[in-house]
Amino acid sequence: MKRFILILHLAFCAFHFSFAQQIIYVDVSNNTGNENGTQANPFNTIVEGLQLSQNGDSISIVSGNYPEDTLLVEKCVSIAGTSAASTLVQGIFILSSKLDSMPVLIRNLWCRNVIHNDSGYSVTPLIIEDCGLQVLNDHTPSVSETGRILLKNCSVDDSIHIGSAACAARREVINCETGGGLWISSTSSQGLIRLEGNQVAGSLSVITTAKSDTIFIQNNTVSDSLIVLSTASYPDVISGNTIGGGIRLRAVSHSGLRFTENDIQNGSPSAKYVALSESIIGNNNFKNGGIHFQATAGDIVIRENEIHTDGSVAAIRFKTTAGGYFEDNTITLPYFEPSGLPLDGDTLSVCAIHVRSTSFGGMKGNRISGGAYGVYLSAIASHGFNENEIDGAHYGLYLQSVSGDVDSNRVEYCIGDGMILDYKSEYADTNSIRLNYNIVRYNGGHGIRTRGNCPMGRLDEPGTGFNVIKDNDGYDLYVETLSGFVDTIWAQNNVWSHSTEAEVGQYDIYDANDDPARALVLYMPLLSYGVSEHPLPEIIMFPNPTRGVFSFQFSTGSRLPAVMEIVDFFGRILEARVPEFRNSGTSELDISHLSSGIYIVRFCFDSQTMVKKIIKL
């Protein structure tokens, strides 16, 4: 008996399923008066097809002009025309609030709008594909997790606005073209928002009061601006877009941002967060604008961006309590004169990079040209300013900090001073701003102007110094000692414009206080460039860069070094050895075990040292 009941149940389900999957045909040109929705005798109105339909049915609409105004969809059906160009529905499709969780599919036709009944709670997925619309303006008070909205391959004469009071479903707009803007909004949102491959003739906005979803905004072309505003968010991915105007990003709490590979034609990204973690702004091209970023705590990396600005805005303006790291950006802007305000409070001058932070992560490998300041960096602690190149600014680098490392930078051809190092002694006298392996030359002012504890090489600290500070129009080193402050300026193991100690002290270094009780400058030219009865040889190193083994060859008949050392940019000796030479004066060294980067090769003679730089790929 149970088996018989089961067979009957399955037979009933099969019959019900076959009935629910019928195709209903509609042809506005059928004026015969014989209509039943079959292919031979189609209805001539869409309303009749909707009235006959059941969940799962398909309504096939033949090409034509359908003047019907309001089309209430009360079943979960598929509605398909022949094409958006030939099937013209003059009315609006309205989805009833009584629909269940089966999808409603509308494709291959043109209509004025498709909306949910705004009095209900939607659980119904809505998919609109290959359609033309006058506008998509859909506001649903509450959308459950099943109520996905997908708009794909559509052309919208006006704008797209998908809004709700609360939404837990996916909202996706893919490969669509609009004559106006594209907006997604919600008071409370917990779903995924995906906007991809769209052509938007206006602004693109995602605005939610509180959300815990992920936003994907990828490969869109937006003629105006991009706006993403929220209270709280999971990671957002904004990549591959072409944006005609500015960008505004706001959130109270954000667990991550990926803003990468975008092309911004005009305007600046303005980002403001209270808390931001593990975020990247990278590989973007800003053709006339910069990056303005503000966060209470921002763990963000800005790297490999190409930034051009006319000087109306800074290329990078960054303000945070803690966090931030800039790497391998290329920045170009015109030259500007400083505002005339005191250096420690200059907020008006146009800067390539302007940073104010309590604790800043640092900068590495940036190429900067122009501005009143190439870099204006004010931080209680800055964790490194390394391998940057600055030229064409008025002041190359202004660094106001308690501590920091300034290593392996190149600052050249600035109108004023190359580097201004403003040490803040009121926090801790045991800290310092340390300079090693920098090249500061051909600047129109002083090479380096120091205020306070800024050591740049000590004989009793191997690997420190080795700065090239020469050929500046002012002094190579200009020392200002703050009132009531006593300091010793260590400036040994450097290359100056002159080669003897007497000449360096007379022509290259200047103590503005001229008071040895307040400031004592200890300097000594790098010995390899000094006077010796035994001149140092020429050394050729090849290949450079290298992936592992490199050779070095000394000129014929020259003295050979007693010791050779490999030193990193922190002054640590990684390897020391007595080199073995062939008769040709050639030797080899294998550094394949070292990580990629720049290293110093020190050749130590009896009382002299020669320094070369090697790049490990």
C-alpha positions in Angstrom: 0.0 0.0 0.0 2.8 2.5 0.9 4.5 1.7 -2.5 1.2 2.4 -4.3 0.7 5.7 -2.5 4.3 6.7 -3.3 3.8 5.9 -7.0 0.6 8.1 -7.0 2.5 10.9 -5.3 5.3 10.8 -7.9 2.8 10.7 -10.7 1.0 13.8 -9.3 4.3 15.7 -8.9 5.3 14.8 -12.5 1.9 16.0 -13.8 2.1 19.2 -11.7 5.7 19.9 -12.9 4.8 19.5 -16.5 1.8 21.8 -16.1 3.9 24.4 -14.4 6.5 24.5 -17.2 4.2 25.5 -20.0 5.1 28.2 -22.6 2.5 30.9 -23.1 2.8 32.9 -26.3 1.8 36.5 -26.8 1.6 38.3 -30.2 0.1 41.8 -30.4 -0.7 41.4 -34.1 -3.1 38.5 -33.5 -6.5 40.0 -34.3 -8.3 36.8 -35.2 -10.3 36.7 -31.9 -9.0 33.1 -31.4 -6.7 33.3 -28.4 -5.6 30.6 -25.9 -1.9 31.3 -25.4 -0.6 28.6 -27.7 1.9 29.2 -30.4 -0.9 28.7 -33.0 -3.3 31.0 -31.2 -1.3 33.5 -29.0 -2.8 36.1 -26.7 -2.5 39.6 -28.1 -1.8 41.2 -24.6 0.9 40.5 -22.0 -1.7 40.8 -19.3 -3.6 37.8 -20.5 -0.4 35.8 -20.5 0.4 36.8 -16.9 -3.1 36.0 -15.8 -2.8 32.4 -17.1 0.7 31.8 -15.9 1.8 29.7 -12.9 5.1 29.5 -11.1 7.9 28.3 -13.4 6.0 29.1 -16.7 7.6 31.0 -19.6 5.9 33.8 -21.5 7.2 34.3 -25.0 6.5 37.7 -26.5 6.7 38.1 -30.3 8.2 41.3 -31.8 5.8 44.3 -31.7 4.7 47.4 -29.8 2.8 46.6 -26.7 0.9 49.7 -25.3 0.0 48.1 -21.9 0.7 50.4 -19.0 1.0 48.5 -15.8 1.9 44.8 -15.8 1.5 43.0 -12.4 3.6 39.9 -12.1 2.0 37.6 -9.5 3.8 34.4 -10.4 7.5 33.5 -10.7 7.8 33.3 -14.4 10.2 33.9 -17.3 9.2 36.8 -19.6 11.1 36.9 -22.9 10.8 39.0 -26.0 12.6 38.7 -29.4 15.0 41.5 -28.8 15.3 44.8 -27.0 15.0 46.6 -30.3 11.9 44.9 -31.7 9.9 43.9 -28.6 8.7 47.3 -27.1 6.6 47.1 -23.9 5.4 50.7 -23.1 4.5 49.9 -19.5 6.1 49.0 -16.2 6.5 45.5 -14.8 5.5 45.4 -11.1 6.5 42.4 -9.0 3.8 41.5 -6.5 4.8 41.2 -2.8 3.0 37.8 -2.9 5.7 36.1 -5.0 7.7 33.3 -3.5 11.5 32.5 -3.7 11.5 31.2 -7.3 13.1 33.7 -9.7 11.4 36.2 -12.1 13.4 36.5 -15.3 12.8 39.3 -17.9 14.9 39.4 -21.0 15.1 40.5 -24.7 12.6 43.3 -24.6 12.3 47.1 -23.9 10.1 48.5 -21.1 9.9 51.6 -19.0 10.8 50.1 -15.6 10.8 47.0 -13.5 10.0 47.4 -9.8 9.0 45.5 -6.8 5.7 46.3 -5.1 6.9 48.8 -2.6 4.6 47.7 0.2 6.0 44.2 0.6 8.8 42.0 1.8 10.7 40.5 -1.1 12.1 37.0 -1.2 12.0 36.8 -5.0 15.2 36.8 -7.2 14.8 39.3 -10.1 17.0 38.8 -13.2 16.8 41.3 -16.1 19.0 40.3 -19.0 19.6 41.8 -22.5 16.9 44.3 -22.0 16.4 48.0 -22.8 14.8 50.2 -20.1 13.9 53.8 -19.8 14.9 53.7 -16.1 15.4 51.1 -13.4 14.2 52.7 -10.2 13.5 49.9 -7.8 12.9 50.5 -4.0 12.0 47.6 -1.8 11.5 48.1 1.9 13.0 44.8 2.9 14.8 42.1 0.9 15.6 38.7 2.2 18.8 36.7 1.4 17.0 35.0 -1.5 15.9 38.2 -3.1 18.9 38.6 -5.4 18.7 41.4 -8.1 20.7 40.9 -11.2 20.8 43.4 -14.1 23.0 42.1 -17.0 23.7 43.2 -20.5 21.1 45.9 -20.4 20.8 49.4 -21.9 19.1 52.0 -19.7 18.2 55.4 -21.2 18.2 57.2 -17.9 19.6 55.9 -14.6 19.7 52.8 -12.4 18.7 53.1 -8.8 18.3 50.0 -6.6 17.4 50.9 -3.1 15.9 49.3 0.1 15.5 49.9 3.7 17.1 46.6 4.6 18.7 44.1 2.2 20.5 40.8 2.8 20.7 39.8 -0.8 23.1 40.1 -3.7 22.7 43.1 -5.9 24.6 42.9 -9.2 24.7 45.2 -12.3 26.9 43.7 -15.0 27.8 44.9 -18.5 25.1 47.5 -18.6 25.0 51.0 -20.2 23.2 53.9 -18.7 22.4 57.4 -19.9 22.6 58.7 -16.3 24.0 57.5 -13.0 24.1 54.1 -11.2 23.1 54.1 -7.5 22.9 51.3 -5.0 21.5 52.4 -1.6 20.3 50.7 1.6 19.8 51.7 5.2 21.0 48.3 6.4 22.8 45.9 4.1 24.3 42.5 4.5 24.7 41.2 1.0 27.2 41.3 -1.8 27.2 44.3 -4.2 28.8 43.7 -7.6 29.1 46.4 -10.2 31.2 45.2 -13.2 31.8 46.1 -16.8 29.3 48.9 -16.9 29.3 52.1 -19.0 27.9 54.8 -16.7 27.1 58.3 -18.1 27.0 59.9 -14.7 28.2 59.1 -11.2 28.4 55.6 -9.6 27.3 55.5 -5.9 27.1 52.9 -3.2 25.6 54.4 -0.1 24.6 52.4 3.0 24.0 53.5 6.6 25.2 50.2 8.1 26.5 47.3 6.2 28.5 44.1 6.6 28.9 43.2 3.0 31.6 43.1 0.3 31.5 45.5 -2.6 33.0 44.7 -6.0 33.3 47.7 -8.3 35.3 46.4 -11.3 36.1 47.3 -14.9 33.4 50.1 -15.1 33.7 53.3 -17.2 32.2 56.2 -15.2 32.0 59.6 -16.8 31.5 61.4 -13.5 32.5 60.5 -9.9 32.6 57.3 -7.8 31.1 57.4 -4.3 31.2 54.7 -1.6 29.8 55.7 1.8 29.1 53.4 4.7 29.1 53.0 8.4 30.8 49.6 8.6 32.1 47.3 5.9 33.8 44.1 5.0 36.6 44.4 2.4 35.8 46.4 -0.7 37.4 45.8 -4.1 37.5 48.7 -6.5 39.7 47.8 -9.5 40.1 48.3 -13.2 37.7 51.2 -13.5 38.0 54.4 -15.7 36.6 57.3 -13.7 36.1 60.7 -15.2 35.7 62.7 -11.9 36.7 62.5 -8.3 36.3 59.6 -5.8 34.8 59.8 -2.3 35.2 56.9 0.1 33.9 57.1 3.7 33.4 54.5 6.5 33.5 54.5 10.2 34.9 51.0 10.4 36.4 49.1 7.5 38.1 45.8 7.4 39.9 46.3 4.2 40.1 48.3 0.9 41.6 47.2 -2.5 41.7 50.2 -4.8 43.8 49.0 -7.7 44.5 49.4 -11.4 42.0 52.3 -11.8 42.4 55.1 -14.4 41.2 58.4 -12.9 40.9 61.1 -15.6 40.3 64.1 -13.4 39.9 64.6 -9.7 41.2 63.0 -6.5 40.2 60.1 -4.3 39.1 61.5 -1.0 39.1 58.8 1.6 38.1 59.2 5.3 38.0 56.3 7.8 37.9 56.0 11.5 39.5 52.6 11.5 40.9 50.9 8.4 42.9 47.6 8.2 45.0 45.8 5.6 44.3 48.1 2.6 46.0 48.9 -0.6 45.8 51.7 -3.1 48.0 50.4 -5.9 48.8 50.5 -9.6 46.4 53.4 -10.3 46.9 56.2 -12.8 45.8 59.6 -11.7 46.0 61.9 -14.7 45.0 65.2 -12.9 44.5 64.6 -9.2 46.0 63.0 -6.1 45.2 60.8 -3.1 43.7 62.4 0.0 43.5 60.0 2.8 42.5 60.4 6.5 42.1 57.8 9.1 42.3 57.5 12.9 44.2 54.3 12.4 45.0 53.2 8.9 47.0 50.2 8.0 47.2 51.2 4.3 49.8 50.8 1.6 49.9 53.3 -1.3 52.2 51.8 -4.0 53.0 51.8 -7.7 50.7 54.6 -8.6 51.3 57.1 -11.4 50.2 60.5 -10.1 50.1 63.7 -12.1 48.6 66.9 -10.7 48.5 70.5 -11.8 49.3 71.6 -8.3 45.8 72.5 -7.2 46.0 69.5 -4.9 48.8 67.5 -3.4 49.7 64.2 -5.1 49.4 62.4 -1.8 48.0 64.0 1.3 47.9 61.6 4.2 46.8 62.1 7.8 46.5 59.4 10.4 47.3 58.6 14.0 49.1 55.4 13.1 49.9 53.5 9.9 50.7 54.1 6.3 53.4 53.1 3.9 54.2 54.5 0.4 56.2 52.5 -2.1 57.3 52.9 -5.7 54.9 55.7 -6.7 55.8 58.1 -9.5 54.7 61.6 -8.8 54.9 64.6 -11.1 53.6 68.2 -10.5 54.8 71.7 -11.4 57.3 73.7 -9.3 55.8 75.9 -6.6 57.3 78.4 -4.2 56.7 77.7 -0.5 53.9 79.7 1.2 56.3 81.6 3.4 54.9 80.1 6.6 57.4 78.6 9.2 58.5 75.1 8.1 57.1 73.4 11.2 53.6 74.7 10.5 53.4 75.0 6.7 50.0 73.7 5.8 49.4 75.8 2.7 52.3 74.9 0.4 51.7 72.6 -2.5 53.5 69.3 -1.8 54.0 66.2 -3.8 53.6 64.1 -0.6 52.2 65.7 2.6 52.0 63.4 5.7 51.0 64.2 9.2 51.0 61.2 11.5 51.8 60.2 15.1 53.5 57.0 13.9 54.1 56.6 10.1 55.2 53.4 8.4 57.6 55.0 6.0 58.3 55.5 2.3 60.5 53.5 -0.1 61.3 53.7 -3.8 59.1 56.7 -4.7 60.1 59.0 -7.7 59.0 62.6 -7.1 59.4 65.7 -9.2 58.1 69.2 -8.5 56.1 71.0 -5.7 57.0 73.5 -3.0 58.1 70.4 -1.1 58.9 67.0 -2.7 58.0 65.4 0.7 56.6 67.1 3.8 56.6 64.5 6.5 55.7 65.4 10.1 55.5 62.4 12.5 56.6 61.7 16.0 58.1 58.4 14.7 58.8 57.7 11.1 60.0 54.1 10.4 62.0 54.7 7.3 62.6 57.0 4.3 64.5 54.8 1.9 65.5 54.6 -1.8 63.4 57.6 -2.9 64.3 60.0 -5.6 63.4 63.7 -5.5 64.1 66.5 -7.9 62.6 69.8 -9.2 61.0 70.8 -5.9 61.8 73.9 -3.9 62.6 71.9 -0.8 63.3 68.2 -1.5 62.5 66.6 1.9 61.3 68.2 5.1 61.3 65.7 7.9 60.0 66.6 11.3 60.3 63.6 13.6 61.7 62.2 16.9 63.3 59.2 15.2 63.7 57.8 11.7 66.1 56.3 9.2 66.9 58.2 6.0 68.8 55.7 3.8 69.8 55.4 0.2 67.8 58.4 -1.2 68.7 60.7 -4.0 67.8 64.4 -3.8 69.0 66.5 -6.7 68.3 69.7 -8.6 65.9 71.3 -6.0 65.7 75.1 -6.0 66.3 75.4 -2.3 67.6 73.0 0.3 67.8 69.3 -0.6 66.9 68.0 2.9 65.7 69.7 6.0 65.8 67.5 9.1 63.9 68.9 12.0 64.5 66.7 15.0 61.9 67.1 17.8 64.0 66.9 21.0 61.1 67.5 23.4 60.0 63.9 23.2 63.2 61.9 23.9 66.8 62.9 23.6 68.0 59.3 23.1 66.4 59.1 19.6 67.7 60.6 16.4 67.2 61.0 12.6 69.9 58.8 11.0 71.3 59.3 7.5 73.2 56.7 5.5 74.1 56.1 1.8 72.2 59.2 0.5 73.1 61.3 -2.5 72.3 65.0 -2.0 73.8 67.2 -4.7 73.2 69.9 -7.3 70.6 71.7 -5.1 70.3 75.5 -5.2 70.3 75.9 -1.4 72.0 73.9 1.2 72.5 70.2 0.7 71.3 69.1 4.2 70.0 71.5 6.9 69.8 69.9 10.3 68.0 70.9 13.5 69.1 68.7 16.3 70.3 65.1 16.7 70.8 63.9 13.1 73.9 61.6 12.9 75.2 60.9 9.4 78.2 58.6 10.0 80.4 57.6 12.9 83.8 55.9 12.7 82.9 53.8 15.7 79.7 52.5 14.0 80.7 50.5 10.9 78.4 50.9 8.0 77.1 54.3 8.9 77.5 57.4 6.8 78.7 57.0 3.2 76.5 59.9 2.1 77.5 61.8 -1.0 76.8 65.5 -0.1 78.4 67.7 -2.7 78.1 70.4 -5.4 75.2 72.3 -3.7 75.0 76.0 -4.2 74.8 76.6 -0.4 76.7 74.6 2.2 76.7 70.8 1.9 75.7 70.7 5.6 74.1 73.6 7.4 73.7 73.0 11.2 71.2 74.8 13.3 71.1 74.0 17.0 67.9 74.7 18.8 67.9 77.1 21.7 68.9 75.4 25.0 70.0 72.3 23.2 73.5 70.8 23.2 74.3 68.4 20.4 77.1 66.5 18.8 76.7 66.2 15.0 78.4 63.1 13.7 79.2 63.5 10.0 82.0 61.1 9.3 82.5 58.7 6.4 80.9 61.0 3.8 81.8 62.4 0.4 81.8 66.3 0.4 82.5 68.8 -2.3 86.1 69.1 -1.0 88.5 66.3 -0.2 90.5 67.5 2.8 89.3 68.0 6.3 90.4 71.6 6.3 88.5 72.4 3.1 85.4 70.5 4.2 85.3 72.4 7.5 85.9 75.7 5.8 83.7 75.4 2.7 81.2 72.5 3.0 80.0 72.6 6.6 78.6 75.6 8.4 77.5 75.9 12.1 74.9 78.6 12.3 75.5 79.1 16.0 79.2 79.0 15.7 79.3 77.9 19.3 81.1 74.6 20.1 79.5 74.6 23.5 76.1 74.1 21.9 77.0 72.1 18.8 80.1 70.1 17.9 80.3 68.9 14.3 82.5 65.8 13.9 83.3 65.3 10.3 85.9 63.5 8.2 85.9 62.9 4.5 85.5 59.3 3.3 89.1 58.1 3.2 88.8 56.6 -0.2 88.4 60.1 -1.6 91.2 61.7 0.5 94.8 62.3 -0.3 97.1 59.3 -0.2 100.5 58.5 -1.4 99.0 55.3 -2.7 96.0 56.1 -5.0 93.1 53.7 -4.9 92.6 51.6 -8.0 89.7 51.6 -10.4 87.3 48.7 -9.8 84.9 47.2 -12.3 82.0 45.0 -11.0 79.9 42.9 -13.5 77.2 42.0 -14.0 75.4 44.7 -11.9 72.6 44.0 -11.2 73.2 40.4 -10.6 71.1 37.3 -9.7 73.9 35.6 -7.9 77.6 35.5 -8.9 79.4 38.7 -9.9 83.0 39.5 -10.7 85.1 42.5 -9.7 88.3 43.4 -11.5 91.1 45.8 -10.4 93.1 47.9 -12.8 96.4 46.3 -13.8 99.3 46.8 -11.3 97.1 48.4 -8.6 97.0 47.6 -4.9 94.6 44.8 -3.9 92.3 45.0 -0.9 93.1 43.0 2.2 89.4 42.5 3.2 86.1 42.7 1.3 82.8 43.1 3.1 79.2 42.9 2.1 77.1 45.4 4.1 73.3 45.9 4.1 71.7 49.4 4.4 71.4 49.0 8.2 75.2 48.8 8.4 75.2 45.1 9.3 78.2 43.2 7.9 76.7 40.1 6.2 79.9 38.7 5.0 83.7 39.4 5.3 86.4 37.6 3.5 89.9 37.8 2.1 89.5 37.8 -1.7 91.5 35.4 -3.8 92.6 37.0 -7.1 93.6 35.6 -10.4 96.7 37.0 -12.2 94.4 39.4 -14.1 93.3 41.0 -10.8 89.8 39.4 -11.0 87.8 37.7 -8.3 84.3 36.5 -7.9 81.6 36.5 -5.2 78.4 34.5 -4.9 75.5 36.4 -3.2 72.7 34.2 -4.5 71.9 33.3 -0.9 71.0 36.9 -0.1 67.5 38.4 -0.6 66.9 40.8 -3.5 67.9 44.4 -2.7 70.8 46.9 -2.7 74.0 46.1 -0.9 77.3 47.9 -0.2 80.5 46.2 -1.2 83.4 47.6 1.0 87.0 47.0 -0.2 89.3 47.7 2.8 92.9 48.6 2.2 95.5 49.4 4.9 94.1 52.8 5.9 91.5 53.4 3.2 88.2 52.1 2.2 86.5 52.0 -1.2 82.7 51.6 -1.4 80.7 50.2 -4.3 77.0 49.4 -4.6 75.6 46.1 -6.0 72.0 45.3 -6.8 70.8 41.7 -6.2 67.8 40.7 -8.3 
